[in-house]
């Protein structure tokens, strides 16, 4: 925390010095394609939205007749390949997985420019409806990692009107404005309106997203991973995370929520705020799993196979016990150990 505080105070000082140099501007959003149609289309390697925007899509077909289908949404600066390990395991266990590159990420157009969380949520719902039609009669599950989880949470009222039968939220990104300290929100708001196109790399923050160094090095060499992030994209992400945090109260469909106790990307305080916002057990069916050795990139951490097996067990039977035995069930000690979870309402632990 001390390193983060020093970093952002330094950033604030630099911002004050730059005030006289920059003209006022505005966060940029992607421009919409000129051609529009009244329908969406599912191709073998992409999904075409009604505004003609193309979302590249990867598919991992089940090696046997599928018993379930998963639609996966990646995290910030990532893309569909994030689910390669997960989806290969799923494929060997009667689950077909689809993963799209969300607008502004992966191989999409206007890469690196924020699309706006409303249109990202619309893309999710449109893709989901296409898969519901394609796989009528099969249970369909949504899997969201980090930012992907935030997109799902923000659209949950629309999602629950489809054929969806459950959601998996892995390290959901809910670090919104209300849970950020002033020394982060003030510079971010000002920089996003003065130098929206400037980029940052995150170097100097001393944050570890995973304990899997080999995987992280591979991402560093992957040309589809965004490594220099526009400031207005971070601003847009924060808006999305705020919407997801607030909308957590609407989560009523079955959900498996996963979080690592070593997560340094989404701090415990906003995650605990999300838990407090969730409906109680009388009106919802969510389950919480805390991984003692987990970081932010849970399914790609060194203990990722443990997480994948929990997902697999839940997809096949949402009432079954989980192989890891890390589910939080009437165990206040582990939750209260997370800074910010000390005053969670008791209903959190009745699942």
C-alpha positions as CSV (number, residue, x, y, z in Angstrom):
1,X,0.0,0.0,0.0
2,X,2.9,2.4,0.8
3,X,4.3,1.9,-2.7
4,X,0.9,2.5,-4.3
5,X,0.4,5.7,-2.2
6,X,3.9,7.0,-3.1
7,X,3.2,6.3,-6.8
8,X,-0.1,8.0,-7.0
9,X,1.0,11.0,-4.9
10,X,3.9,11.5,-7.3
11,X,1.5,11.2,-10.2
12,X,-0.8,13.8,-8.7
13,X,2.2,16.2,-8.3
14,X,3.1,15.7,-11.9
15,X,-0.5,16.3,-12.9
16,X,-0.5,19.7,-11.2
17,X,2.6,20.7,-13.0
18,X,1.0,19.7,-16.3
19,X,-2.2,21.5,-15.8
20,X,-0.9,24.6,-17.5
21,X,0.3,22.7,-20.5
22,X,-2.7,20.6,-21.5
23,X,-5.9,21.7,-23.2
24,X,-9.1,20.3,-21.8
25,X,-10.3,17.2,-23.7
26,X,-12.6,14.3,-23.1
27,X,-12.3,10.5,-22.7
28,X,-12.6,8.9,-26.1
29,X,-15.0,6.1,-27.0
30,X,-14.9,3.9,-30.1
31,X,-16.7,5.2,-33.1
32,X,-19.5,2.9,-34.3
33,X,-19.3,1.2,-37.7
34,X,-21.2,3.0,-40.5
35,X,-23.1,0.0,-41.7
36,X,-26.0,-1.2,-39.6
37,X,-28.3,-4.2,-39.9
38,X,-31.3,-5.5,-38.0
39,X,-29.8,-8.8,-37.0
40,X,-26.8,-10.4,-35.4
41,X,-24.9,-13.3,-36.9
42,X,-23.0,-16.2,-35.4
43,X,-20.1,-17.4,-37.6
44,X,-17.7,-20.3,-37.0
45,X,-14.9,-17.8,-35.9
46,X,-16.8,-14.6,-35.0
47,X,-19.9,-12.9,-33.9
48,X,-21.2,-10.0,-36.0
49,X,-23.2,-7.4,-34.0
50,X,-26.2,-5.5,-35.4
51,X,-23.9,-2.5,-36.1
52,X,-21.6,-4.7,-38.2
53,X,-18.9,-4.8,-35.6
54,X,-17.1,-8.2,-35.7
55,X,-16.1,-9.9,-32.4
56,X,-13.5,-12.7,-33.1
57,X,-14.5,-15.9,-31.4
58,X,-12.6,-19.1,-30.4
59,X,-14.5,-22.4,-30.0
60,X,-13.4,-25.5,-28.1
61,X,-15.8,-28.3,-29.0
62,X,-16.6,-31.0,-26.6
63,X,-14.9,-34.3,-27.5
64,X,-18.2,-36.0,-26.9
65,X,-21.9,-35.0,-27.1
66,X,-21.9,-31.8,-25.0
67,X,-23.8,-31.8,-21.8
68,X,-23.4,-28.0,-21.3
69,X,-22.1,-24.9,-23.1
70,X,-20.0,-22.0,-21.7
71,X,-19.6,-18.5,-23.0
72,X,-16.5,-16.9,-21.6
73,X,-15.6,-13.2,-21.3
74,X,-11.9,-12.2,-20.8
75,X,-10.4,-9.6,-18.6
76,X,-9.0,-6.1,-19.3
77,X,-6.2,-6.0,-21.9
78,X,-6.6,-9.7,-22.5
79,X,-8.5,-11.7,-25.1
80,X,-10.2,-15.0,-25.8
81,X,-7.1,-17.1,-25.6
82,X,-7.2,-16.5,-21.8
83,X,-9.5,-19.5,-21.6
84,X,-7.4,-22.0,-23.5
85,X,-6.5,-24.2,-20.5
86,X,-10.0,-24.0,-19.0
87,X,-11.7,-24.8,-22.3
88,X,-9.5,-27.7,-23.1
89,X,-10.3,-29.3,-19.8
90,X,-14.0,-28.5,-20.3
91,X,-13.9,-30.1,-23.8
92,X,-12.6,-33.3,-22.3
93,X,-15.5,-33.3,-19.9
94,X,-18.5,-32.8,-22.2
95,X,-18.5,-29.0,-22.2
96,X,-18.2,-26.8,-25.4
97,X,-16.7,-23.4,-24.7
98,X,-17.0,-20.2,-26.8
99,X,-14.9,-17.1,-26.0
100,X,-15.1,-13.8,-27.7
101,X,-12.7,-10.9,-28.0
102,X,-14.6,-8.0,-26.5
103,X,-14.6,-4.6,-28.3
104,X,-11.3,-2.9,-28.2
105,X,-9.4,-6.0,-27.2
106,X,-7.6,-8.9,-28.9
107,X,-8.1,-8.9,-32.7
108,X,-11.0,-6.4,-32.8
109,X,-11.0,-3.1,-34.6
110,X,-10.1,0.1,-32.8
111,X,-8.0,-2.0,-30.4
112,X,-7.1,-0.2,-27.2
113,X,-9.9,2.3,-27.4
114,X,-12.7,1.9,-24.8
115,X,-16.1,1.0,-26.3
116,X,-18.2,1.9,-23.3
117,X,-19.7,-0.6,-20.9
118,X,-23.2,-0.3,-22.2
119,X,-22.3,-1.5,-25.7
120,X,-20.1,-4.3,-24.2
121,X,-23.0,-5.5,-22.2
122,X,-25.2,-5.4,-25.3
123,X,-22.6,-7.5,-27.2
124,X,-22.7,-10.1,-24.4
125,X,-26.5,-10.4,-24.4
126,X,-26.6,-10.6,-28.2
127,X,-24.0,-13.3,-28.3
128,X,-25.7,-15.2,-25.6
129,X,-29.1,-15.1,-27.4
130,X,-27.4,-16.5,-30.5
131,X,-25.9,-19.4,-28.5
132,X,-29.2,-20.1,-26.9
133,X,-30.7,-20.5,-30.3
134,X,-27.8,-22.7,-31.6
135,X,-27.8,-24.9,-28.5
136,X,-31.5,-25.1,-27.6
137,X,-32.1,-27.6,-24.8
138,X,-28.5,-27.5,-23.4
139,X,-27.7,-25.6,-20.2
140,X,-25.6,-22.5,-21.0
141,X,-23.2,-21.0,-18.4
142,X,-21.5,-17.6,-18.5
143,X,-17.9,-17.4,-17.3
144,X,-16.4,-14.0,-16.7
145,X,-12.8,-13.3,-15.6
146,X,-12.1,-9.9,-14.0
147,X,-13.5,-7.3,-16.4
148,X,-15.5,-10.1,-18.0
149,X,-17.2,-10.7,-14.7
150,X,-17.9,-7.0,-14.4
151,X,-19.6,-7.0,-17.8
152,X,-21.8,-9.9,-16.7
153,X,-22.7,-8.3,-13.4
154,X,-23.6,-5.0,-15.1
155,X,-25.9,-6.8,-17.5
156,X,-27.4,-9.4,-15.1
157,X,-31.0,-8.3,-15.4
158,X,-30.8,-8.7,-19.2
159,X,-28.9,-12.0,-18.9
160,X,-31.4,-13.6,-16.6
161,X,-34.1,-13.1,-19.3
162,X,-32.2,-15.5,-21.7
163,X,-31.7,-19.2,-21.5
164,X,-28.8,-18.8,-19.1
165,X,-28.6,-21.3,-16.2
166,X,-25.8,-19.8,-14.2
167,X,-22.7,-17.6,-14.0
168,X,-19.1,-18.0,-12.8
169,X,-17.4,-14.9,-11.7
170,X,-13.7,-15.3,-11.4
171,X,-12.0,-12.4,-9.6
172,X,-14.8,-10.1,-10.7
173,X,-13.6,-6.5,-11.3
174,X,-15.6,-4.4,-8.9
175,X,-13.0,-1.8,-7.9
176,X,-15.3,1.2,-8.7
177,X,-15.1,4.8,-7.9
178,X,-16.7,4.5,-4.4
179,X,-14.0,2.1,-3.2
180,X,-11.0,3.9,-4.6
181,X,-9.0,6.4,-2.4
182,X,-9.0,10.0,-3.5
183,X,-5.3,9.9,-4.5
184,X,-6.4,7.5,-7.3
185,X,-9.7,8.9,-8.3
186,X,-8.6,12.6,-8.5
187,X,-5.6,12.0,-10.9
188,X,-7.6,9.5,-13.0
189,X,-10.5,11.8,-13.5
190,X,-8.3,14.8,-14.4
191,X,-5.9,12.9,-16.6
192,X,-8.8,11.2,-18.5
193,X,-10.2,14.7,-19.4
194,X,-6.8,16.3,-20.1
195,X,-4.6,13.6,-21.7
196,X,-7.1,10.8,-22.5
197,X,-4.9,9.3,-25.2
198,X,-1.7,9.1,-23.1
199,X,-0.7,5.6,-22.2
200,X,0.6,3.9,-19.0
201,X,2.2,0.5,-18.5
202,X,1.7,-0.1,-14.8
203,X,5.4,-0.4,-14.2
204,X,6.4,0.7,-10.7
205,X,3.2,-0.4,-9.1
206,X,4.8,-3.6,-7.8
207,X,1.6,-5.7,-8.3
208,X,1.7,-9.4,-8.9
209,X,-1.3,-10.7,-11.0
210,X,-0.3,-14.3,-10.7
211,X,2.4,-16.6,-9.3
212,X,2.8,-18.3,-12.7
213,X,5.8,-16.5,-14.0
214,X,6.1,-18.7,-17.1
215,X,2.5,-17.8,-18.1
216,X,3.1,-14.1,-17.5
217,X,6.3,-14.1,-19.6
218,X,4.2,-15.7,-22.4
219,X,1.6,-12.9,-22.2
220,X,4.4,-10.4,-22.4
221,X,5.4,-11.8,-25.8
222,X,1.8,-12.2,-27.1
223,X,1.1,-9.4,-29.6
224,X,-2.7,-9.4,-28.9
225,X,-2.1,-8.5,-25.2
226,X,-2.4,-4.8,-24.7
227,X,0.7,-3.6,-22.8
228,X,0.3,0.2,-23.0
229,X,-3.1,1.3,-21.8
230,X,-4.8,4.5,-22.7
231,X,-5.8,6.6,-19.6
232,X,-9.3,7.0,-20.8
233,X,-9.6,3.2,-21.1
234,X,-8.8,2.9,-17.4
235,X,-11.4,5.6,-16.8
236,X,-14.0,3.6,-18.7
237,X,-13.0,0.4,-16.9
238,X,-13.6,2.2,-13.6
239,X,-17.1,3.2,-14.7
240,X,-17.8,-0.4,-15.6
241,X,-16.5,-1.7,-12.3
242,X,-18.6,0.8,-10.4
243,X,-21.7,-0.3,-12.3
244,X,-20.9,-3.9,-11.6
245,X,-20.4,-3.3,-7.9
246,X,-23.7,-1.4,-7.6
247,X,-25.6,-4.0,-9.7
248,X,-24.5,-6.9,-7.6
249,X,-27.7,-6.6,-5.6
250,X,-29.5,-7.8,-8.7
251,X,-27.7,-11.2,-8.9
252,X,-30.4,-13.8,-8.4
253,X,-29.5,-16.6,-10.8
254,X,-27.2,-19.4,-9.6
255,X,-23.6,-18.1,-9.4
256,X,-20.2,-19.4,-8.4
257,X,-18.0,-16.5,-7.2
258,X,-14.2,-17.2,-7.0
259,X,-11.5,-15.0,-5.3
260,X,-7.9,-15.5,-4.5
261,X,-6.6,-14.4,-1.1
262,X,-3.5,-13.0,-2.8
263,X,-5.4,-11.0,-5.3
264,X,-3.4,-7.7,-5.8
265,X,-5.5,-6.4,-8.8
266,X,-8.9,-6.3,-7.1
267,X,-8.3,-5.5,-3.4
268,X,-10.3,-7.2,-0.7
269,X,-12.3,-4.1,0.3
270,X,-14.3,-3.7,-3.0
271,X,-14.7,-7.5,-3.2
272,X,-16.1,-7.5,0.3
273,X,-18.4,-4.6,-0.7
274,X,-19.7,-6.7,-3.5
275,X,-20.5,-9.6,-1.1
276,X,-22.4,-7.2,1.1
277,X,-24.4,-6.0,-1.9
278,X,-25.5,-9.4,-3.0
279,X,-29.0,-10.6,-2.2
280,X,-29.3,-13.0,0.8
281,X,-29.8,-16.7,0.5
282,X,-33.5,-16.4,0.5
283,X,-33.6,-14.7,-2.9
284,X,-30.4,-15.9,-4.6
285,X,-28.3,-19.0,-5.1
286,X,-24.7,-17.9,-5.1
287,X,-21.7,-19.7,-3.7
288,X,-18.3,-18.3,-2.7
289,X,-14.9,-19.9,-3.0
290,X,-11.8,-18.4,-1.5
291,X,-8.5,-19.9,-2.6
292,X,-5.7,-19.5,0.0
293,X,-3.0,-19.7,-2.7
294,X,-4.9,-17.9,-5.4
295,X,-3.9,-14.6,-7.1
296,X,-6.0,-12.6,-9.6
297,X,-5.6,-14.9,-12.6
298,X,-7.0,-17.8,-10.8
299,X,-7.4,-20.4,-13.6
300,X,-3.9,-19.6,-14.8
301,X,-2.1,-19.5,-11.5
302,X,0.1,-22.4,-10.5
303,X,-2.9,-23.9,-8.7
304,X,-5.1,-23.2,-11.7
305,X,-6.2,-26.8,-12.1
306,X,-7.8,-26.7,-8.6
307,X,-9.9,-23.8,-9.8
308,X,-10.8,-25.4,-13.1
309,X,-12.0,-28.6,-11.3
310,X,-14.2,-26.5,-9.1
311,X,-15.8,-24.8,-12.1
312,X,-16.2,-28.2,-13.8
313,X,-18.0,-29.8,-10.8
314,X,-20.3,-26.8,-10.4
315,X,-21.3,-26.7,-14.1
316,X,-22.2,-30.3,-14.1
317,X,-24.1,-30.1,-10.7
318,X,-24.6,-26.7,-9.1
319,X,-25.5,-28.4,-5.8
320,X,-22.5,-30.7,-5.6
321,X,-19.6,-30.3,-3.2
322,X,-16.5,-28.7,-4.8
323,X,-13.3,-30.7,-5.0
324,X,-11.1,-28.0,-3.6
325,X,-13.0,-27.8,-0.3
326,X,-12.3,-24.0,-0.3
327,X,-15.9,-23.0,-0.4
328,X,-16.8,-20.5,2.4
329,X,-19.7,-22.1,4.3
330,X,-20.4,-20.8,7.8
331,X,-16.8,-19.9,8.3
332,X,-16.3,-16.4,9.4
333,X,-12.6,-16.6,10.2
334,X,-11.4,-16.8,6.6
335,X,-13.6,-14.0,5.4
336,X,-12.8,-11.7,8.3
337,X,-9.1,-12.2,7.6
338,X,-9.7,-10.3,4.3
339,X,-9.2,-6.6,5.0
340,X,-12.6,-5.0,4.5
341,X,-14.7,-8.1,5.2
342,X,-14.8,-7.8,9.0
343,X,-18.4,-6.5,9.1
344,X,-20.0,-8.8,6.5
345,X,-23.6,-9.5,7.2
346,X,-24.2,-13.0,8.5
347,X,-26.3,-14.0,5.4
348,X,-23.1,-14.1,3.4
349,X,-22.1,-17.2,5.2
350,X,-25.3,-19.2,5.1
351,X,-24.9,-20.7,1.6
